[in-house]
Amino acid sequence: MHHFPAGLLKHHRPWPFPTGKGMSYSAPLELLTDVAGSVTFGWADDGVYYARFTRCLSARLGEAFATHLRSSLPATGSIKYFADGRALESYDLLARSAFVRVVTEHRKKFEQINLLAWIGGEMSPAFLNALGEPVMVLRDDIDFESRLLAVAPRARSKLGGKSEPGPRSRWLHRR
């Protein structure tokens, strides 16, 4: 179990607190932050887990997120995972390793892994090989959002979508 100093990592849990494991679409997204960046995460729809990373993903933030992801995995069945990294600027290798450990330990529970890379961000072949198949790496935010909405129609309202898409993205993202 990892312990994170309260001053370095903040967990903004929605109210009311979700109870137990499970794929509760009705629970609001959660937010983990530290001085370097943030992760917003949770169920975008039934069986569809979404995470959005902003600025820098520190080792502590990445490990905390991996702990939450692991505890969210269902006892039976699988999930479709969508990671939105368009607002990510950098990450600590320990943060990436924490995510890889969760996926490799529970690979059968990940029916899909969809990763939206940030502009100029390259994903190493070693990282992708460690995740196993199938992994979809996307560079276009509209393509990513279309794939997400195809399996999670309620994600639009949950993620703050507009009724009509803008020229580059359907969702507001603050940097």
trRosetta pair geometry for C-beta under 8 A, 3 or more apart (Angstrom, degrees):
i j d omega theta_ij theta_ji phi_ij phi_ji
2 63 5.4 155 -110 144 175 124
2 64 7.0 -127 94 -81 135 62
2 67 6.2 -126 35 -60 116 142
4 8 6.3 -121 175 77 90 104
4 9 4.1 -21 152 38 135 141
4 60 5.5 116 -127 -170 112 112
4 63 7.9 165 -74 86 115 110
4 64 5.8 -4 -44 -77 154 121
5 8 4.6 66 74 12 98 108
5 9 7.0 115 68 17 55 88
6 9 7.3 -92 -136 59 22 67
6 10 7.7 56 -173 -90 62 65
8 34 5.4 7 163 -138 68 111
8 35 7.1 -65 -146 -6 63 98
8 60 6.0 -2 131 115 124 168
9 32 6.6 -10 -171 -172 98 96
9 33 7.3 158 -155 83 51 42
9 34 4.9 -32 -96 -81 63 101
9 60 5.5 -132 -63 142 126 121
9 61 6.6 179 -117 -84 108 66
9 64 5.8 158 -168 -48 148 159
10 32 7.2 160 83 -156 50 48
10 33 4.9 -13 58 61 99 91
10 34 7.2 161 13 -81 73 47
11 30 7.1 -4 -171 175 86 116
11 31 7.5 154 -158 88 43 54
11 32 5.5 -14 -104 -104 70 77
11 64 7.4 -141 -78 174 108 135
12 30 6.7 165 83 -168 66 67
12 31 4.1 -2 53 64 114 103
12 32 7.6 -158 21 -74 74 30
12 33 7.1 33 -11 1 109 107
13 17 6.0 19 147 -112 128 87
13 30 5.8 -10 -114 -128 54 111
14 17 7.5 151 83 -99 61 40
14 18 7.5 53 65 -27 102 91
14 27 6.6 150 62 -178 135 76
14 28 3.6 141 -99 60 165 119
14 29 7.4 104 -40 66 130 33
14 30 6.3 -113 -11 -89 90 70
18 24 5.7 175 -142 58 121 146
18 27 4.1 9 -83 -115 125 141
21 71 6.8 -134 -99 165 97 70
21 72 6.9 163 -144 -135 81 31
21 73 7.8 -30 -158 72 124 40
21 74 6.9 143 151 -114 115 46
21 75 6.9 102 104 -32 149 90
22 74 7.0 54 -121 -106 38 87
23 43 5.5 133 -167 -115 67 141
23 46 5.7 85 130 -151 124 56
23 47 5.5 19 -163 -64 162 44
23 49 8.0 -101 -124 -64 95 87
23 74 6.2 -29 -35 -68 104 116
23 79 7.2 176 -98 -101 125 105
24 27 4.4 71 102 -10 114 107
24 43 5.9 160 73 30 44 152
25 43 5.1 -113 -95 125 45 121
25 44 7.6 -23 -131 107 86 23
25 45 5.4 13 -115 -145 123 31
25 46 5.4 -53 -45 -57 123 62
25 154 6.2 50 -174 87 135 148
25 158 7.5 -104 -174 -77 85 147
27 42 6.2 -133 103 -166 100 129
27 43 6.4 79 55 34 98 110
28 42 6.9 58 126 93 36 176
29 40 5.2 38 150 174 130 94
29 41 6.4 158 -162 77 91 19
29 42 4.0 -160 -119 27 56 127
29 50 7.4 -55 -109 80 120 108
29 158 7.0 117 -35 166 106 99
29 159 7.7 70 -38 -96 146 64
30 40 7.2 171 85 -153 40 53
30 41 5.8 -27 61 66 86 74
30 42 5.4 123 7 -58 78 113
30 68 7.2 -136 78 -160 143 152
31 38 6.1 -9 -168 -173 94 118
31 39 7.3 161 -151 84 48 49
31 40 5.2 -16 -99 -102 79 74
31 41 7.9 149 -87 19 34 67
32 38 6.5 162 86 -155 52 65
32 39 4.8 1 54 54 101 95
32 41 7.5 -1 5 15 101 112
32 61 6.0 150 126 -148 116 83
32 64 5.4 171 -157 110 152 128
32 65 6.0 -148 43 -71 150 82
32 68 7.4 -156 -41 -12 135 148
33 37 7.4 -141 -142 113 64 34
33 38 4.3 -19 -101 -102 81 97
33 39 7.9 -166 -72 25 46 58
33 61 7.7 -14 -155 -115 16 120
34 37 6.8 13 56 49 82 54
34 38 7.7 175 22 -81 54 56
34 58 5.6 -65 71 31 145 138
34 60 6.1 95 -69 84 160 117
34 61 5.0 -124 7 -64 121 110
36 55 6.1 -172 153 121 60 118
36 56 3.9 -68 165 75 109 115
36 57 7.7 -161 113 -58 118 6
36 58 4.6 112 49 -45 144 113
36 61 7.0 -129 66 -12 106 140
37 53 6.9 23 158 -177 133 78
37 54 5.4 180 -163 92 92 62
37 55 3.6 -161 -102 76 91 97
37 56 4.4 -163 -32 59 122 50
37 57 5.7 -74 76 -71 150 42
37 58 6.6 169 32 -12 101 83
37 61 6.2 -177 73 86 94 176
37 88 7.6 42 -150 -124 150 71
37 89 7.9 -161 -90 32 127 95
38 53 7.6 172 90 -150 50 44
38 54 5.0 4 54 51 87 107
38 55 7.0 65 13 30 70 106
38 61 7.5 -126 -114 -150 22 139
39 51 5.9 -14 -170 -167 102 103
39 52 7.1 154 -156 76 51 48
39 53 5.5 -13 -103 -101 79 69
39 54 7.8 -169 -75 20 36 73
39 57 7.1 62 -63 -117 107 99
39 61 6.2 150 -11 171 113 105
39 64 7.9 171 40 87 134 98
39 65 4.7 -19 95 -89 171 131
40 51 7.1 156 82 -155 50 50
40 52 4.5 -5 56 53 100 101
40 54 7.8 41 -5 -9 97 109
41 49 7.4 15 -173 178 93 90
41 50 6.7 -175 -142 95 53 56
41 51 4.2 -1 -103 -106 99 82
41 52 7.4 -165 -69 22 58 61
41 65 6.5 129 -24 -143 155 99
41 68 6.5 118 89 111 143 136
41 69 7.3 -79 178 -73 151 84
42 49 7.4 -126 142 -145 17 70
42 50 6.7 -14 66 58 51 84
43 46 7.4 28 180 -92 123 24
43 48 6.7 101 -162 73 67 59
43 49 6.1 -47 -98 -99 55 60
43 50 7.4 91 -160 16 12 86
43 72 7.8 -168 -55 -170 90 127
44 48 4.7 -63 62 109 98 108
44 49 7.1 139 5 -138 88 9
44 50 3.9 72 -43 -19 118 128
44 82 6.9 -13 2 44 150 128
44 148 6.7 -45 133 -175 163 111
44 152 4.5 41 113 172 109 156
44 154 7.3 159 152 86 64 80
44 155 3.9 16 172 -106 112 103
44 158 5.6 169 -148 82 59 143
44 159 6.6 0 -130 -44 105 111
45 48 4.4 26 55 38 86 123
45 151 7.2 174 67 124 136 66
45 152 3.3 178 13 -144 132 87
45 153 6.7 98 -108 40 151 51
45 154 4.6 136 -102 49 99 98
45 155 5.5 -72 -31 -49 106 83
45 158 7.4 -160 -58 6 68 147
46 152 8.0 177 40 -118 51 81
47 77 7.3 -91 -115 150 110 128
47 78 7.6 52 -159 95 108 54
47 79 5.6 -167 -172 -123 63 61
47 80 6.2 60 135 12 88 89
47 151 8.0 -92 95 162 101 107
48 79 6.9 152 -99 -170 22 85
48 80 4.8 -21 -111 68 74 103
48 82 6.8 15 -179 0 94 113
48 148 7.3 119 180 -157 136 76
48 151 5.6 148 -90 118 131 103
48 152 3.9 -115 71 -74 167 125
48 155 6.9 -72 108 -66 141 120
49 69 7.2 105 162 -135 149 86
49 72 6.4 120 -116 122 135 137
49 79 5.0 24 -4 169 110 140
49 80 7.3 169 25 80 69 48
49 81 5.1 -18 69 -110 102 69
49 82 7.2 174 89 27 51 69
50 82 4.9 -14 -111 70 72 104
50 83 7.9 165 -160 -83 47 34
50 84 7.2 16 -173 -8 92 108
50 148 7.1 59 -101 -144 117 129
50 152 7.6 -145 -51 89 118 174
50 155 6.8 122 -53 -133 150 119
50 159 7.1 -81 139 -80 164 122
51 65 6.9 84 -143 -168 141 128
51 69 7.5 -32 -59 -83 140 115
51 81 7.7 -1 7 -171 104 90
51 82 7.3 172 28 93 62 57
51 83 4.9 -10 67 -116 101 73
51 84 6.9 -168 95 26 50 73
52 83 7.9 165 -84 -164 31 49
52 84 4.3 -15 -109 68 75 115
52 87 7.1 38 172 33 95 117
52 173 7.4 -146 -172 -120 136 110
53 57 5.4 -23 -160 -68 128 119
53 83 7.0 18 -10 -177 110 94
53 84 7.0 178 20 87 69 60
53 85 5.1 -1 52 -112 116 68
53 87 6.8 -173 97 71 54 82
53 88 4.5 20 108 -75 111 112
53 91 7.6 -4 169 -83 149 118
54 87 4.3 -17 -114 114 76 123
54 88 6.7 -123 -113 -78 16 54
54 173 7.7 -179 -95 -175 114 101
54 174 7.8 13 -129 85 152 66
54 175 6.8 -171 -156 -126 110 53
55 87 7.1 -19 -32 142 47 91
55 88 7.2 -32 57 -131 14 43
55 89 5.5 -19 -156 16 40 112
55 175 7.5 127 -65 -164 80 72
56 88 7.7 101 -97 -159 24 72
56 89 5.9 -48 -67 65 68 98
56 90 4.9 -6 -117 67 87 89
56 91 6.8 167 -165 -87 58 40
56 92 7.7 65 170 -29 95 83
57 61 5.6 -133 -159 90 60 119
57 62 5.1 78 160 -66 104 100
57 65 7.9 -49 -152 11 112 145
57 88 6.4 -14 -22 -137 107 115
57 90 7.4 -148 29 105 70 49
57 91 3.9 -1 56 -119 107 93
57 92 6.5 -127 103 19 70 75
57 95 4.6 170 134 143 103 164
57 96 7.9 100 101 -52 131 70
58 61 4.5 90 53 11 83 104
58 62 6.7 -150 89 -5 40 89
58 92 5.4 42 -158 -10 35 131
58 95 6.5 134 105 -59 23 130
59 62 5.9 -60 -145 40 26 111
59 63 6.2 23 158 -17 64 110
59 92 4.2 -81 -55 108 73 153
59 94 3.7 21 -126 76 106 127
59 95 5.4 -132 -107 -48 36 79
59 98 7.8 125 -162 -21 63 127
60 63 5.9 -57 -145 38 27 108
60 64 6.3 27 156 -19 64 108
61 64 5.8 -55 -146 37 29 111
61 65 6.4 29 155 -18 64 106
61 95 6.5 0 76 -112 78 127
62 65 5.8 -54 -146 37 30 110
62 66 6.3 32 155 -20 64 106
62 91 6.8 91 -72 -166 134 105
62 92 6.3 -141 3 60 138 99
62 94 6.5 148 71 105 134 70
62 95 2.2 163 -37 -140 162 86
62 96 6.8 -47 -158 -28 152 34
62 98 5.0 141 135 43 95 130
62 99 6.5 -79 -172 -30 101 96
63 66 5.6 -51 -145 35 32 113
63 67 6.5 38 153 -22 63 102
63 94 6.9 -24 -50 140 105 100
63 95 6.8 -101 -30 -109 62 59
63 98 4.5 -152 -98 -101 58 159
64 67 5.7 -52 -154 31 32 114
64 68 6.7 30 150 -15 64 104
65 68 5.7 -57 -152 38 36 110
65 69 6.2 36 151 -21 69 105
65 95 7.7 43 39 -159 118 96
65 98 7.5 112 67 109 81 129
65 99 7.4 -9 99 -79 109 95
66 69 5.5 -51 -143 36 33 113
66 70 6.2 36 156 -21 65 104
66 95 7.9 -178 -28 -161 115 56
66 98 3.7 -139 -14 147 158 104
66 99 5.3 -132 -91 -76 107 49
66 101 6.8 53 -173 61 143 100
66 102 4.9 -161 -160 -33 92 129
67 70 5.9 -53 -148 35 28 112
67 71 6.5 19 156 -12 62 109
68 71 5.9 -61 -146 41 30 105
68 72 6.2 29 155 -22 65 112
69 72 5.7 -63 -149 36 29 112
69 73 7.1 46 153 -41 62 91
69 99 7.4 44 40 -124 159 74
69 102 5.3 56 97 176 119 164
70 73 6.1 -39 -161 1 34 114
70 102 4.9 -125 -71 -125 91 110
70 105 7.7 11 -120 76 112 133
70 106 7.2 158 -128 -10 74 143
73 79 6.8 -118 -126 -5 69 130
73 102 7.9 179 -39 -177 133 104
73 106 5.5 -34 -146 175 168 161
73 109 5.0 44 -162 150 119 157
74 77 4.8 -13 95 63 145 100
74 78 7.5 -115 49 -64 117 12
74 79 6.8 145 3 -48 103 99
74 109 6.8 176 51 -149 76 115
77 109 7.5 60 100 -136 48 78
78 108 6.8 -108 -92 145 112 58
78 109 5.1 180 -120 -161 68 39
78 110 6.5 -115 -164 -13 102 5
78 111 4.0 112 127 -42 132 97
79 109 6.2 22 14 156 88 83
79 110 6.4 -31 65 -110 81 50
79 111 6.4 -170 76 16 24 93
80 111 5.5 -48 -76 70 68 106
80 112 4.2 14 -135 48 82 113
80 114 7.3 22 172 -2 89 112
80 151 5.3 -37 84 135 169 154
80 152 7.5 -154 80 -41 127 107
81 110 5.6 -32 -1 -138 124 101
81 112 6.5 -169 33 94 63 66
81 113 5.0 -5 67 -113 111 63
81 114 6.7 178 94 27 58 70
82 114 4.7 -12 -110 69 70 112
82 116 7.7 30 -177 -13 83 101
82 144 7.3 125 -160 -178 111 95
82 147 7.6 164 -109 102 121 102
82 148 5.1 57 -118 -101 165 107
82 152 7.8 -105 -3 10 143 142
83 113 7.7 2 3 -172 108 81
83 114 7.1 173 25 90 65 59
83 115 5.0 -6 63 -115 107 69
83 116 6.8 -157 98 26 59 73
84 87 7.7 32 133 14 94 89
84 116 4.9 6 -127 46 53 129
84 141 8.0 57 -145 -130 102 92
84 144 6.8 123 -107 149 85 144
85 88 4.2 -37 -169 11 84 130
85 115 6.6 10 2 -175 121 83
85 116 5.5 180 34 87 72 71
85 117 5.8 -17 75 -129 122 26
85 118 5.0 -92 132 -39 91 85
85 121 6.7 -91 127 75 127 166
86 116 5.5 -30 -45 131 88 121
86 117 8.0 70 -84 101 55 28
86 118 5.6 133 -140 -107 25 66
86 119 7.4 47 -153 -22 70 80
86 141 5.5 27 -85 -89 150 116
86 144 8.0 -160 -46 43 117 159
86 169 7.9 157 122 -97 171 142
86 173 6.7 46 87 130 118 177
87 118 7.1 -121 26 -108 10 113
87 173 5.4 -153 -54 166 131 128
87 174 8.0 47 -129 83 153 35
87 175 5.5 -159 -146 -100 109 83
88 91 6.5 -6 -176 -48 126 103
88 118 4.6 -130 64 -46 82 136
88 121 6.8 40 88 -73 106 157
89 118 7.0 -147 -82 165 30 168
91 95 5.1 -113 -179 71 101 131
91 96 5.9 101 125 -47 129 97
92 95 4.5 97 64 -4 85 103
92 96 7.4 -158 94 -2 49 82
93 96 5.5 -51 -151 38 42 113
93 97 6.2 45 150 -23 69 105
94 97 5.4 -50 -144 37 34 115
94 98 6.5 42 154 -26 63 100
95 98 5.8 -50 -154 27 31 113
95 99 7.0 28 150 -13 61 103
96 99 5.9 -58 -157 37 35 110
96 100 6.3 35 149 -20 69 107
96 127 6.5 -55 177 -123 129 122
97 100 5.5 -52 -144 37 35 113
97 101 6.4 41 155 -24 66 102
98 101 5.8 -50 -152 30 30 114
98 102 7.0 30 151 -18 61 101
99 102 5.8 -54 -155 32 35 110
99 103 6.5 28 153 -13 68 107
100 103 5.8 -59 -148 41 33 108
100 104 6.0 24 159 -14 70 110
100 127 7.0 -115 -83 -146 126 71
100 130 4.9 -1 -152 131 125 132
100 131 6.6 -99 -123 -73 79 71
101 104 6.1 -58 -138 42 26 104
101 105 6.0 24 163 -17 64 113
102 105 6.1 -63 -146 40 23 108
102 106 6.3 -28 170 27 62 112
103 106 6.8 -89 -142 60 21 77
103 107 6.1 54 162 -92 67 69
103 110 5.9 -4 -140 -18 86 156
103 113 7.0 27 -129 -89 134 146
103 130 7.7 98 82 129 122 84
103 131 5.3 -19 129 -134 155 73
103 132 7.2 -169 147 26 110 102
104 107 6.0 2 -136 -53 30 104
104 130 6.5 -59 -64 172 122 83
104 131 7.7 -110 -61 -114 78 32
104 132 7.3 133 -103 -17 69 116
106 109 4.4 -26 161 28 102 123
106 110 6.9 102 111 -21 85 93
107 110 6.0 -65 -158 35 42 105
107 132 5.3 29 -143 42 133 156
110 113 5.4 19 169 -56 128 98
112 134 6.3 -28 -121 83 62 108
112 136 7.0 -9 -171 7 98 113
112 151 7.7 -176 38 -33 154 174
113 131 5.9 -121 84 171 166 130
113 134 7.0 178 33 100 79 59
113 135 4.7 -25 78 -114 112 74
113 136 7.0 169 90 25 56 68
114 136 4.8 -11 -112 67 71 109
114 138 6.6 12 -174 -4 89 118
114 144 6.7 144 156 -141 117 82
114 147 5.9 -177 -137 116 154 138
114 148 7.2 -163 93 -71 154 80
115 123 6.9 77 112 -72 148 155
115 135 6.9 5 3 -177 113 97
115 136 7.0 170 25 87 67 56
115 137 5.1 -20 70 -112 104 65
115 138 6.9 170 85 25 48 74
116 138 5.1 -32 -103 76 65 101
116 139 7.6 138 -157 -101 63 18
116 141 6.3 64 -159 -105 139 63
116 144 4.2 14 -84 -104 121 158
117 121 4.6 -158 180 83 95 107
117 122 7.4 39 -161 -95 144 19
117 123 6.1 -118 -95 -29 124 104
117 137 6.0 32 -32 -174 114 98
117 138 7.0 -176 10 80 79 44
117 139 5.5 -25 54 -98 106 70
118 121 4.0 76 58 -11 82 133
123 127 5.4 -112 -178 77 85 130
123 128 5.7 90 133 -51 116 103
123 137 5.6 -136 31 -122 145 144
124 127 4.5 99 62 2 86 102
124 128 7.1 -161 93 -1 47 85
125 128 5.7 -58 -145 43 35 108
125 129 5.9 37 156 -21 69 108
126 129 5.8 -54 -142 39 28 111
126 130 6.3 33 155 -24 62 106
127 130 5.8 -56 -152 32 27 113
127 131 6.8 26 152 -19 61 104
128 131 5.8 -54 -154 31 35 112
128 135 5.7 -167 -153 85 86 151
128 137 7.0 -56 -103 -42 125 130
129 132 7.7 41 176 -69 37 37
131 135 4.9 73 104 -75 131 142
132 135 7.2 129 84 -32 42 108
136 147 7.3 -148 110 -165 154 166
138 143 5.2 -159 -156 97 128 113
138 144 4.5 165 96 -72 150 91
138 147 7.2 -158 -59 12 154 143
140 143 4.0 69 83 10 109 112
140 144 6.7 180 91 -12 56 85
141 144 5.4 -53 -147 37 36 116
141 145 6.1 34 157 -17 69 106
141 168 6.5 49 59 160 130 80
141 169 5.0 -30 123 -97 140 99
142 145 5.8 -54 -144 40 30 108
142 146 6.2 34 154 -22 64 107
142 165 7.3 74 -123 -174 103 149
142 168 7.3 -125 -48 -175 101 39
142 169 7.0 -134 -69 -99 70 48
142 170 7.5 106 -117 -21 69 94
143 146 5.7 -54 -146 35 29 113
143 147 6.5 29 155 -17 63 105
144 147 5.9 -59 -153 36 28 109
144 148 6.4 27 152 -18 64 108
145 148 5.5 -53 -146 37 34 114
145 149 6.1 29 158 -15 68 107
145 165 8.0 141 104 -115 148 125
145 169 7.0 136 -34 -150 148 71
145 170 5.2 156 173 25 159 120
145 171 6.9 -177 -109 -5 132 105
146 149 5.9 -56 -143 41 28 106
146 150 6.4 38 153 -30 62 104
147 150 5.7 -49 -150 25 30 117
147 151 7.2 2 161 5 61 103
148 151 6.8 -80 -161 48 29 89
148 152 5.6 -40 170 45 72 112
148 155 5.5 -91 147 87 107 168
149 152 6.4 -80 -114 71 26 68
149 153 6.1 59 -171 -107 71 46
149 155 6.0 -129 -93 56 61 115
149 156 6.2 42 -112 -51 112 98
152 155 4.0 62 120 -33 112 117
153 156 7.2 -31 175 4 48 104
154 157 6.0 -51 -171 40 66 104
154 158 5.9 60 136 -19 83 113
155 158 5.4 -67 -142 47 37 111
155 159 5.4 14 168 -5 78 117
155 161 7.5 74 117 -23 67 130
156 159 6.7 -68 -136 46 17 94
156 161 3.6 -68 -165 41 75 149
156 170 7.1 -63 -127 146 92 134
157 161 6.6 -66 -61 40 29 97
159 171 5.2 -42 134 -115 110 139
160 171 5.7 92 79 -148 88 90
160 172 5.7 -69 125 36 128 96
161 170 5.0 1 -138 147 101 106
161 171 5.5 -57 -89 -84 68 79
162 165 7.0 147 69 -92 104 28
162 166 6.9 75 38 -35 145 88
162 170 6.3 -146 38 -170 83 68
162 171 7.9 -175 -3 -91 78 36
165 169 7.4 -129 -162 135 93 19
165 170 4.4 -57 -114 -90 89 86
166 169 6.0 0 60 62 108 51
166 170 6.8 172 19 -96 77 32
169 172 7.9 143 107 -78 117 24
169 173 6.9 -33 125 3 161 110
